[in-house]
Amino acid sequence: MAEPAKGRADRGRPARGGGGLGGADRRRSWPRRGRQDHGSSRAGAAGARPTRPREQPGRADEGGSSRRRGRPGRSRLAAGAAGAGLAGSGGSRRYGALLGCLVVAVIIGVVVIFCHFRRRKYKIESSKKDIEVAEASVEYEELTCKQMSIKEIYNATENLRLSNIIGQGVAGKVYKGMLANGWSVAVKHIIKNEHAETFLREVTSLSHVRHPNLVSLRGYCDGQDECFLVYELCVNGNLSEWLFGKDKNLSWIQRLQIALGSACGLWFLHIYPEGCIVHRDIKPTNILLGVDMEPKLADFGLSRCMDIGVSHVSSEVRGTFGYVDPEYRHNHRVHAAGDVYSFGMVLLQLLSGKRAINIQNTTKPISLDKMASMLIREGNVLEFADPRLNGEYSEEAFDLSLKLALSCTGHKQQRPSMEQVVSRLEKALEISMGDDDKRNTISFVDSFA
């Protein structure tokens, strides 16, 4: 019975020796384990830099026991570093993935923008090509004289409606009309059995000849009993309407510009590469005026084309009284100088506003060139000027133009070429423009005086 009591006594007091040490270890290791676990959890929560546990004084045995148990402090540090490394590698992977997505997005955006501008450039180039093709098609139509059907002619003129008549010539009536493509045209109706030759000459002369100062032949229609010539429409009528019309008038500059343009058209005909074309009927009614009052020579029904190297051809006298070269009337020789004479008469009319043949009395009519020569001999040059100019012209340019006109109506050997006529008219226009600018400047200064 004493043995059990002794055992209880031993448990009640501290034991010595190795058993006591073991008891001390158990007592002191409890708070140590709690602190180690707490530090370990903090290091794991931080995920980066685990704090090293501080050694407390009086616990050397605890440290020794820790080293003896396999150095648990260093193991926890290694575990914290490993956790931090894992966390860092995870952030790097996320950053790399984000950077890769951004690069892909930029590449896709660049490709989309490139494709957009490429498609836009293609559309612009395609539209430019379409415009160029359309312009080339229109230009080709303007430069081409095509054969038309009777139906097209009647549709354009509303079945030759009387209210569409805009003129009457020797060969027939002239109607205004509109083609299916929207072009405004003038249609000349020709009775074939009477003026078939006129039709053939016009088609032959104008179908392939193009110049800004020549009326364009858009097309023609060759029927059994009738035929038609389709021209571009000149909306301002002809020069005769402006020279002799009651409600119309031309300024001095406009008159010079019309003379210069008409001379350019004749010069082009006389030096045509395939042979000299002689108009043979230059007069105010055959000089049409476009939208900007630009002159266009018309009515080539009497024209003759001479082969290269041929100076003249023989023909019966054709033309309009008062504009026909007197030498042509005598020798029946068609020559470019005959057009120069006719142009000189037109230029005299532009200067004076008078008819080609003036009847001062019933017994002796006088031509316009003889009247001008007589006034020059008497020293009354300015009396030849058109009163409707109201003195608003350059006297120097007027004198130069009058002398030029008289040289055109002089003897054949003394007549200038149309090239020389163009050169002198350009000089007269230059002088007039300079004087006009001076007058405008003086008027502007006077308005502030």
C-alpha positions in Angstrom: 0.0 0.0 0.0 3.0 2.3 0.5 4.1 2.1 -3.1 1.2 3.9 -4.5 1.5 6.7 -2.1 5.1 7.2 -3.0 4.2 7.5 -6.6 1.8 10.2 -5.8 4.4 12.0 -3.8 6.8 11.9 -6.7 4.2 13.4 -8.9 3.6 16.2 -6.4 7.2 17.7 -6.4 9.7 18.4 -8.9 11.9 15.6 -9.9 15.7 15.9 -10.4 17.9 14.7 -13.1 16.9 13.9 -16.6 13.2 13.7 -15.7 13.3 17.2 -14.4 14.8 18.5 -17.5 12.2 16.8 -19.6 9.6 18.4 -17.5 11.2 21.8 -17.9 11.2 21.3 -21.7 7.6 20.5 -21.7 6.7 23.5 -19.6 8.8 25.9 -21.7 8.1 24.5 -25.0 4.4 25.3 -24.9 4.6 29.1 -25.2 7.5 28.7 -27.7 5.4 26.6 -30.0 2.7 29.2 -29.7 5.0 32.0 -30.7 6.6 30.0 -33.5 3.2 29.2 -35.0 2.2 32.8 -34.7 5.3 34.0 -36.5 4.9 31.3 -39.1 1.4 32.4 -39.8 2.4 36.0 -40.1 5.2 35.1 -42.5 2.7 33.2 -44.6 0.2 36.0 -44.6 2.8 38.5 -45.6 3.8 36.3 -48.5 7.1 38.1 -48.9 9.6 38.8 -46.1 9.0 36.5 -43.0 10.3 38.1 -39.8 13.0 36.1 -38.0 11.9 35.2 -34.4 14.0 37.0 -31.8 15.8 34.9 -29.2 14.6 35.9 -25.7 17.1 36.0 -22.9 17.2 33.0 -20.5 16.0 30.6 -23.2 19.3 29.2 -24.5 18.1 25.8 -23.8 15.1 26.4 -25.9 17.3 27.4 -28.8 19.5 24.5 -28.3 16.6 22.2 -28.2 15.4 23.8 -31.4 18.7 23.2 -33.1 18.6 19.7 -31.8 15.2 19.2 -33.3 16.4 20.0 -36.8 16.5 23.9 -36.9 12.8 24.6 -37.4 13.3 28.4 -37.6 15.3 28.2 -40.9 12.8 25.8 -42.4 10.1 28.3 -41.8 12.2 31.1 -43.4 12.8 28.9 -46.5 9.0 28.1 -46.7 8.3 31.9 -46.6 10.8 32.7 -49.3 9.3 29.9 -51.4 5.9 31.4 -50.9 7.1 34.8 -51.9 8.8 33.4 -55.0 5.5 31.7 -56.0 3.6 34.9 -55.5 6.2 36.9 -57.6 6.1 34.4 -60.4 2.3 34.5 -60.4 2.5 38.4 -60.8 5.0 38.1 -63.6 2.8 35.7 -65.4 -0.2 38.0 -65.1 1.9 41.0 -66.3 3.2 39.0 -69.2 -0.3 37.9 -70.2 -1.6 41.5 -70.0 1.3 42.7 -72.1 0.7 40.0 -74.7 -3.0 40.9 -75.0 -2.1 44.6 -75.4 0.4 43.8 -78.2 -2.1 41.6 -80.0 -4.8 44.4 -79.7 -2.3 46.9 -81.1 -1.5 44.6 -84.0 -5.2 44.0 -84.8 -5.9 47.7 -84.6 -3.1 48.5 -87.0 -4.3 45.8 -89.4 -7.9 47.1 -89.3 -6.7 50.7 -89.9 -4.5 49.6 -92.8 -7.4 47.6 -94.4 -9.7 50.6 -93.9 -7.4 53.0 -95.7 -6.5 50.5 -98.3 -10.2 50.0 -99.1 -10.9 53.7 -99.0 -8.0 54.3 -101.4 -9.3 51.6 -103.7 -12.7 53.2 -103.7 -11.2 56.7 -104.5 -9.1 55.3 -107.3 -12.1 53.4 -108.7 -14.2 56.5 -108.6 -11.4 58.5 -110.3 -11.2 55.9 -113.0 -15.0 56.0 -113.5 -14.9 59.8 -113.8 -12.0 59.5 -116.3 -13.8 56.9 -118.3 -17.0 59.1 -118.3 -15.0 62.2 -119.3 -13.3 60.3 -122.0 -16.6 59.0 -123.2 -18.1 62.5 -123.3 -15.0 63.8 -125.1 -15.3 61.0 -127.6 -18.9 61.8 -128.2 -18.1 65.5 -128.6 -15.3 64.7 -131.1 -17.4 62.2 -133.0 -20.0 62.9 -135.7 -22.4 60.0 -135.7 -25.2 59.0 -138.0 -28.7 59.3 -136.4 -32.0 57.9 -137.2 -35.1 59.8 -138.4 -36.8 58.8 -135.1 -34.0 60.5 -133.1 -34.3 63.7 -135.1 -38.0 63.9 -134.7 -37.9 63.1 -131.0 -35.2 65.9 -130.5 -37.3 68.5 -132.4 -40.7 67.4 -131.2 -41.7 66.3 -134.7 -40.3 69.5 -136.3 -42.5 71.7 -134.2 -43.0 75.2 -135.6 -42.3 76.9 -132.3 -38.8 75.3 -132.3 -37.7 77.1 -135.5 -34.8 79.4 -134.8 -33.6 80.3 -138.3 -34.1 80.0 -142.0 -31.3 79.4 -144.5 -31.0 78.9 -148.2 -31.0 75.1 -147.7 -33.9 75.0 -145.2 -35.2 75.7 -141.8 -33.2 75.4 -138.6 -34.8 73.9 -135.4 -33.7 73.9 -131.9 -33.9 70.5 -130.1 -32.4 68.3 -127.4 -30.9 64.9 -127.9 -31.4 61.9 -125.6 -28.1 62.6 -123.8 -29.3 66.1 -122.8 -27.3 68.0 -125.4 -29.0 71.1 -126.8 -28.6 71.1 -130.6 -29.6 73.0 -133.7 -31.0 70.8 -136.5 -30.9 72.0 -140.1 -33.6 70.5 -142.3 -32.5 70.0 -145.9 -34.6 69.0 -148.8 -32.4 66.4 -150.5 -33.3 66.8 -154.2 -32.6 70.6 -154.0 -29.6 70.9 -151.8 -28.0 67.4 -151.6 -24.6 68.9 -152.4 -24.8 71.2 -149.4 -25.5 68.2 -147.2 -22.5 66.3 -148.5 -20.1 69.2 -148.2 -21.1 69.9 -144.6 -20.7 66.3 -143.6 -17.4 66.1 -145.4 -16.0 69.3 -144.1 -17.2 69.3 -140.5 -17.4 65.6 -139.5 -13.7 65.4 -138.7 -12.8 69.1 -138.1 -12.7 70.4 -134.5 -11.7 73.8 -133.3 -13.0 76.1 -130.5 -14.0 78.7 -133.1 -15.8 76.3 -135.4 -19.3 75.1 -134.8 -19.3 71.3 -134.0 -21.3 68.9 -136.1 -22.8 66.4 -133.6 -24.5 64.2 -136.1 -26.4 63.8 -139.3 -29.3 61.9 -140.8 -29.5 60.8 -144.4 -33.1 60.0 -145.4 -34.6 59.3 -148.8 -36.3 62.6 -149.4 -34.8 64.7 -146.6 -31.7 64.9 -144.6 -30.7 66.6 -141.4 -27.5 68.2 -139.9 -27.2 68.3 -136.1 -25.0 71.1 -134.7 -24.1 72.3 -131.2 -26.5 75.0 -130.2 -25.0 78.5 -129.8 -27.4 80.2 -127.4 -26.5 83.8 -128.2 -27.6 83.6 -131.9 -25.4 85.1 -134.7 -23.4 88.2 -135.1 -25.9 89.9 -137.4 -28.5 90.0 -134.6 -26.1 91.8 -132.3 -24.8 94.3 -134.9 -28.2 95.3 -136.4 -30.7 94.3 -133.7 -32.5 97.0 -131.8 -32.2 95.7 -128.3 -28.7 94.3 -128.5 -25.3 96.0 -128.5 -21.6 95.0 -128.3 -18.8 96.8 -126.5 -15.6 97.6 -128.2 -13.7 94.8 -126.4 -16.4 92.3 -127.4 -16.1 93.3 -131.0 -12.4 92.9 -131.0 -12.7 89.5 -129.3 -15.3 88.3 -131.8 -13.1 89.5 -134.7 -10.0 87.7 -133.2 -11.9 84.4 -132.6 -13.3 84.4 -136.1 -9.9 85.0 -137.5 -8.4 82.1 -135.5 -11.1 79.8 -136.9 -10.3 80.8 -140.5 -6.6 80.5 -139.9 -7.1 77.0 -138.7 -9.1 76.1 -141.8 -6.5 77.5 -144.2 -3.7 75.6 -142.7 -5.6 72.3 -142.1 -3.1 69.4 -142.3 -5.2 67.5 -144.9 -5.5 70.5 -147.2 -6.7 74.1 -147.2 -10.4 74.5 -146.5 -12.0 77.6 -148.0 -15.2 78.6 -146.3 -16.5 80.8 -149.2 -19.4 82.3 -147.2 -18.0 84.3 -144.3 -20.6 86.9 -143.1 -22.2 88.0 -139.8 -25.1 85.5 -140.0 -22.6 82.6 -140.3 -20.7 83.7 -137.2 -22.5 82.2 -134.2 -22.0 83.3 -130.6 -21.7 80.8 -127.7 -22.5 81.1 -124.0 -19.6 83.5 -123.4 -20.0 85.3 -126.7 -17.2 83.2 -128.2 -17.5 83.2 -132.0 -18.0 80.0 -134.0 -17.9 79.9 -137.8 -20.9 78.0 -139.2 -22.6 76.9 -142.5 -20.0 75.0 -144.5 -22.4 74.3 -147.3 -20.3 76.2 -149.8 -16.9 75.2 -148.5 -14.2 73.7 -150.7 -11.2 71.6 -149.6 -8.1 71.9 -151.7 -5.4 69.3 -151.8 -2.0 70.1 -150.3 0.1 72.2 -152.7 -2.8 73.4 -154.8 -3.1 77.2 -154.8 -6.7 77.4 -156.1 -9.5 75.4 -157.7 -12.0 76.6 -160.3 -15.7 76.8 -159.4 -18.8 78.7 -160.3 -19.2 81.8 -158.2 -20.9 81.1 -154.8 -21.4 83.3 -151.8 -23.4 86.2 -150.6 -23.5 89.5 -152.4 -21.4 92.2 -150.7 -19.0 89.6 -149.2 -17.7 87.9 -152.4 -14.2 88.7 -153.5 -14.4 90.8 -156.8 -11.5 88.9 -158.3 -13.3 85.6 -157.6 -16.3 87.0 -159.4 -14.1 87.6 -162.5 -11.8 84.6 -162.6 -13.9 82.0 -160.8 -10.9 80.8 -158.8 -11.5 79.6 -155.3 -8.6 80.7 -153.1 -8.0 81.4 -149.4 -7.6 85.1 -150.2 -11.4 85.1 -150.9 -12.1 84.3 -147.2 -9.7 87.1 -146.3 -11.7 89.6 -148.3 -15.0 88.4 -146.7 -13.4 88.7 -143.2 -12.3 92.2 -144.0 -15.9 93.2 -144.8 -17.1 91.6 -141.5 -14.4 93.5 -139.6 -15.6 96.8 -141.2 -19.1 96.0 -140.0 -17.8 95.4 -136.5 -16.2 98.8 -136.5 -19.1 100.8 -138.1 -22.2 98.8 -137.3 -23.3 99.3 -140.9 -24.5 97.0 -143.7 -22.0 95.7 -146.3 -23.8 97.6 -149.0 -25.0 101.1 -148.0 -27.5 102.9 -150.2 -26.9 106.7 -149.7 -29.2 107.5 -152.6 -31.3 105.4 -155.0 -29.0 105.8 -157.9 -25.6 104.9 -156.5 -25.1 102.3 -153.8 -21.7 102.1 -152.2 -19.8 99.3 -150.6 -18.6 99.6 -147.0 -14.9 99.3 -147.9 -15.1 102.2 -150.4 -17.0 104.3 -147.8 -14.2 103.7 -145.3 -11.5 104.5 -147.8 -13.2 107.8 -148.7 -13.5 108.8 -145.0 -9.8 108.0 -144.4 -8.8 110.3 -147.4 -10.9 113.1 -145.9 -9.3 112.6 -142.5 -12.6 111.7 -140.9 -11.6 108.2 -139.6 -13.6 108.5 -136.4 -16.8 109.2 -138.3 -16.7 105.6 -139.4 -17.1 104.3 -135.8 -20.4 102.9 -134.7 -22.4 105.6 -132.8 -23.6 102.9 -130.4 -20.0 102.7 -129.0 -20.5 106.1 -127.5 -16.9 106.9 -128.0 -15.8 104.2 -125.6 -12.9 102.7 -127.5 -9.2 103.1 -128.1 -8.6 105.5 -131.0 -5.2 103.9 -131.7 -6.7 100.4 -131.7 -9.6 101.6 -133.9 -7.2 103.1 -136.4 -5.1 99.9 -136.5 -8.2 97.7 -137.0 -9.6 99.9 -139.7 -6.4 99.8 -141.7 -6.2 96.1 -141.3 -9.8 95.7 -142.6 -9.0 97.8 -145.7 -5.8 95.7 -146.3 -8.0 92.6 -146.3 -10.4 94.0 -148.9 -7.6 95.4 -151.1 -5.9 93.7 -154.1 -5.2 90.0 -153.7 -1.4 90.4 -153.8 -1.6 93.0 -150.9 -3.9 91.0 -148.6 -2.4 89.6 -145.4 -2.7 86.0 -144.4 -5.0 85.0 -141.6 -2.0 84.5 -139.4 -1.0 88.1 -139.9 -4.6 89.2 -139.3 -4.6 87.3 -136.0 -1.3 88.9 -134.9 -2.6 92.5 -135.6 -5.9 91.9 -133.9 -4.1 90.6 -130.8 -2.1 93.9 -130.8 -5.2 96.0 -131.1 -6.9 94.0 -128.3 -3.8 94.5 -126.1 -3.8 98.2 -126.7 -7.6 98.4 -125.9 -7.3 96.4 -122.7 -4.5 98.7 -121.5 -6.5 101.8 -122.3 -9.5 100.3 -120.6 -7.6 99.6 -117.5 -6.3 103.2 -117.5 -9.9 104.5 -117.8 -11.1 102.3 -115.0 -8.2 103.5 -112.8 -9.0 107.2 -113.5 -12.7 106.6 -112.9 -11.9 104.9 -109.6 -9.7 107.8 -108.5 -12.3 110.4 -109.6 -14.9 108.6 -107.5 -12.9 109.4 -104.3 -12.0 113.0 -105.4 
